[in-house]
Amino acid sequence: PSVDARIADQGWPLIAKDRTMTFAHLGNQVSGYALAEPPGAAYAYNDIALQLYVLSLEKVFGRPLNDAAMEHLAPLQFEDGSLFNRRRRVATTARDFARLGWFWMNRGNWAGKQLLPKAYFDAYMRPWVPPDLPRSETLSDPNDYLKIGSYGGGFNQGPVGPGMYGFNWWFNGPLGTTGVVPIHEAPRDMVMALGARGCYMIMLPSQGLLVAAQGRWGHVDELDPADREHFNTAMKLLMSAIEEPTDNIV
């Protein structure tokens, strides 16, 4: 199915409010699942909806997500075993995580071969949550009527996302309608995966550089500039270590 396919087609008994929910709604954290709003009406970084997303993908593939990923991404030659653990979370080494990011940063090209159409990345690898989309008003008592459970965190984790988030990636701004670039020490084309406990991936396409590491990066997804200061300092140091930008990243 396409990203615009309704997940009800995978057999989920959705309530009336949620029946228009698509894979794109889930991938962009605007599904409204377990919340008051219908799909597309509000943003919430929602780990219950993320679990629904993963389970829906498993219905599409007809097997665990890790099995599907290891087969379809086999040309990347992962060195350290599984990509996902039993809880369906990404759990791998920094070097295999970096391989995944390098594939994305090169827009589906691996070692000179176009494994996925570049058009997919051109279309979907960008912020998809509109800057002016409101945050969900549901702050307590989520209605997880499918008994999905959480992927690991809360159902409405913070206000940051509009203008910055798209298909599970974070982009370098703007912060909603403020026009503020959150990580001003980094290029605007920076793309990030922000995992738990500081497991981050930083892509800098204009520099031909990718970093995958666990550390005290600081915050990106916060409104207060002071909360982002540590991350900006880290990026300033990283940028100062780059000798010469290059456009040749394949």
C-alpha positions as CSV (number, residue, x, y, z in Angstrom):
1,P,0.0,0.0,0.0
2,S,1.0,3.6,-0.4
3,V,1.6,6.0,2.5
4,D,-1.9,7.3,1.9
5,A,-3.5,3.9,2.4
6,R,-5.9,3.7,5.3
7,I,-4.8,1.4,8.1
8,A,-8.4,0.2,8.5
9,D,-7.6,-1.8,5.4
10,Q,-5.2,-3.9,7.5
11,G,-8.1,-5.1,9.7
12,W,-8.1,-2.6,12.5
13,P,-11.6,-2.0,14.0
14,L,-11.2,1.8,14.2
15,I,-13.8,4.0,15.7
16,A,-15.6,6.5,13.4
17,K,-13.3,9.4,14.3
18,D,-10.2,7.4,13.2
19,R,-11.4,5.6,10.0
20,T,-9.6,8.0,7.7
21,M,-6.3,7.3,9.4
22,T,-3.4,6.5,7.0
23,F,0.2,5.3,7.2
24,A,1.2,8.9,6.6
25,H,-0.8,10.2,9.5
26,L,1.0,7.7,11.8
27,G,4.4,8.4,10.3
28,N,4.0,12.1,10.9
29,Q,2.6,11.9,14.4
30,V,-0.7,13.4,13.4
31,S,-2.9,10.3,13.5
32,G,-5.0,11.4,16.5
33,Y,-5.1,7.8,17.8
34,A,-6.1,7.7,21.4
35,L,-6.5,11.5,21.3
36,A,-9.5,13.8,20.9
37,E,-8.7,15.0,17.4
38,P,-9.4,13.2,14.1
39,P,-6.4,12.3,11.8
40,G,-4.5,15.3,10.5
41,A,-6.0,17.8,12.8
42,A,-3.3,18.1,15.5
43,Y,0.2,17.0,16.3
44,A,1.3,14.9,19.2
45,Y,4.5,12.8,19.6
46,N,2.5,9.8,20.5
47,D,4.2,6.5,21.4
48,I,0.9,4.6,21.4
49,A,0.3,5.7,17.8
50,L,3.9,4.7,17.0
51,Q,3.3,1.2,18.3
52,L,0.1,1.1,16.1
53,Y,2.3,2.2,13.1
54,V,4.8,-0.6,13.7
55,L,2.1,-3.2,14.1
56,S,0.4,-2.0,11.0
57,L,3.6,-2.4,9.0
58,E,3.9,-5.9,10.3
59,K,0.4,-6.6,9.0
60,V,1.6,-5.4,5.6
61,F,4.7,-7.6,5.6
62,G,3.0,-10.5,7.2
63,R,6.0,-11.1,9.6
64,P,8.0,-9.3,12.3
65,L,9.4,-6.0,11.2
66,N,13.0,-7.0,11.9
67,D,12.6,-10.0,9.5
68,A,11.3,-7.8,6.8
69,A,13.9,-5.1,7.3
70,M,16.8,-7.6,7.3
71,E,15.6,-9.1,4.0
72,H,14.8,-5.9,2.1
73,L,17.9,-4.0,3.4
74,A,20.3,-7.0,3.0
75,P,22.4,-5.1,0.4
76,L,23.5,-2.8,3.2
77,Q,25.4,-5.7,4.7
78,F,24.7,-5.1,8.3
79,E,27.5,-6.5,10.5
80,D,26.0,-6.9,13.9
81,G,22.7,-8.8,13.8
82,S,19.2,-7.5,14.2
83,L,18.0,-4.0,13.7
84,F,14.9,-4.3,15.9
85,N,14.6,-6.0,19.3
86,R,11.7,-8.0,20.6
87,R,9.9,-4.9,21.6
88,R,10.1,-3.6,18.0
89,R,12.5,-0.8,18.9
90,V,15.5,0.0,16.8
91,A,18.3,-1.7,18.8
92,T,21.6,-2.0,16.9
93,T,25.2,-0.9,16.9
94,A,26.4,2.6,15.9
95,R,28.0,1.2,12.7
96,D,24.8,-0.6,11.5
97,F,22.7,2.4,12.5
98,A,25.1,4.5,10.4
99,R,24.7,2.2,7.4
100,L,20.9,2.8,7.6
101,G,21.4,6.5,7.7
102,W,24.0,6.6,4.9
103,F,21.4,4.8,2.7
104,W,18.8,7.4,3.5
105,M,21.2,10.3,3.1
106,N,22.1,9.0,-0.3
107,R,18.4,8.8,-1.2
108,G,18.2,5.1,-1.7
109,N,21.6,4.7,-3.4
110,W,24.0,2.1,-2.0
111,A,27.5,1.6,-3.4
112,G,26.4,3.1,-6.7
113,K,23.2,1.1,-7.0
114,Q,19.8,2.7,-6.7
115,L,18.0,0.2,-4.4
116,L,14.9,2.4,-3.9
117,P,13.7,5.1,-6.2
118,K,15.2,8.5,-5.4
119,A,11.8,10.0,-6.0
120,Y,10.6,8.4,-2.7
121,F,13.2,10.3,-0.7
122,D,12.6,13.6,-2.6
123,A,8.9,13.4,-1.8
124,Y,9.0,12.1,1.7
125,M,12.3,13.1,3.4
126,R,11.2,16.6,4.4
127,P,9.1,18.2,7.2
128,W,5.5,17.1,6.7
129,V,3.9,18.5,9.8
130,P,2.7,22.1,8.9
131,P,4.3,24.8,11.1
132,D,0.9,26.1,12.2
133,L,-0.7,22.7,13.1
134,P,-1.8,22.9,16.7
135,R,-0.7,20.5,19.4
136,S,-3.3,17.9,20.6
137,E,-5.4,19.1,23.4
138,T,-5.4,15.6,25.0
139,L,-3.0,15.8,28.0
140,S,-4.5,13.0,30.1
141,D,-6.5,9.8,29.8
142,P,-5.7,8.6,26.3
143,N,-8.3,6.3,24.7
144,D,-6.3,3.3,23.6
145,Y,-9.3,1.4,22.6
146,L,-7.4,-1.1,20.5
147,K,-5.2,-2.0,23.6
148,I,-2.1,-1.2,21.6
149,G,0.1,-0.1,24.5
150,S,3.0,2.3,24.3
151,Y,6.1,2.0,22.2
152,G,8.0,3.2,25.3
153,G,7.0,6.8,26.1
154,G,4.0,9.1,26.5
155,F,1.1,9.9,24.1
156,N,1.7,13.7,23.8
157,Q,5.3,14.3,24.7
158,G,5.8,18.0,23.8
159,P,4.9,21.0,21.6
160,V,7.9,20.7,19.3
161,G,7.3,19.0,15.9
162,P,5.3,21.3,13.6
163,G,7.7,22.6,11.0
164,M,10.4,20.2,12.0
165,Y,9.0,16.6,11.8
166,G,8.3,14.3,8.9
167,F,8.0,10.5,8.5
168,N,9.9,9.8,11.7
169,W,12.8,12.2,11.0
170,W,13.6,15.5,12.6
171,F,14.7,18.5,10.5
172,N,16.4,21.7,11.4
173,G,13.5,24.0,11.8
174,P,11.7,26.2,11.8
175,L,10.1,25.9,15.3
176,G,6.5,26.1,14.4
177,T,5.5,29.6,13.3
178,T,8.4,31.3,15.1
179,G,10.8,31.1,12.2
180,V,13.5,30.1,14.6
181,V,16.1,27.6,13.4
182,P,16.6,25.4,16.5
183,I,20.2,24.3,15.8
184,H,21.6,27.4,14.3
185,E,25.2,26.1,14.5
186,A,24.3,23.4,11.9
187,P,23.4,23.6,8.2
188,R,19.7,23.9,7.4
189,D,19.8,20.6,5.6
190,M,20.6,18.7,8.8
191,V,18.4,15.6,9.3
192,M,18.2,13.8,12.7
193,A,17.0,10.6,14.3
194,L,16.6,11.3,18.0
195,G,16.6,8.0,19.9
196,A,16.2,7.4,23.6
197,R,19.2,7.9,26.0
198,G,21.1,10.0,23.5
199,C,21.2,7.5,20.7
200,Y,21.3,10.0,17.8
201,M,22.0,10.0,14.1
202,I,23.0,13.3,12.5
203,M,23.0,13.6,8.7
204,L,24.7,16.6,7.0
205,P,24.1,16.0,3.3
206,S,25.8,19.3,2.2
207,Q,28.9,18.2,4.1
208,G,28.9,14.5,3.0
209,L,28.9,13.7,6.7
210,L,26.9,11.3,9.0
211,V,27.4,10.8,12.7
212,A,25.7,7.9,14.6
213,A,26.6,7.9,18.3
214,Q,25.3,7.7,21.8
215,G,26.2,10.6,24.0
216,R,25.1,13.7,25.8
217,W,24.0,15.6,22.7
218,G,21.5,17.8,24.5
219,H,18.0,18.6,23.3
220,V,16.6,19.5,19.9
221,D,12.9,19.2,20.5
222,E,12.6,21.9,23.1
223,L,11.2,25.5,22.8
224,D,13.6,27.1,25.3
225,P,16.8,28.1,23.6
226,A,18.7,27.3,26.8
227,D,17.6,23.7,26.4
228,R,19.2,23.5,23.0
229,E,22.4,25.2,23.9
230,H,24.3,22.0,24.5
231,F,23.3,20.5,21.1
232,N,24.3,23.8,19.4
233,T,27.7,23.6,21.1
234,A,28.2,20.1,19.9
235,M,27.3,21.0,16.4
236,K,29.6,24.0,16.5
237,L,32.5,21.8,17.4
238,L,31.6,19.3,14.7
239,M,31.4,21.9,12.0
240,S,34.7,23.4,13.0
241,A,36.3,20.0,12.5
242,I,35.2,19.7,8.9
243,E,38.0,20.6,6.6
244,E,36.2,21.0,3.3
245,P,32.6,20.4,2.3
246,T,31.9,18.0,-0.6
247,D,28.9,17.3,-2.8
248,N,30.1,13.8,-3.6
249,I,28.4,11.6,-0.9
250,V,27.6,8.4,-2.8
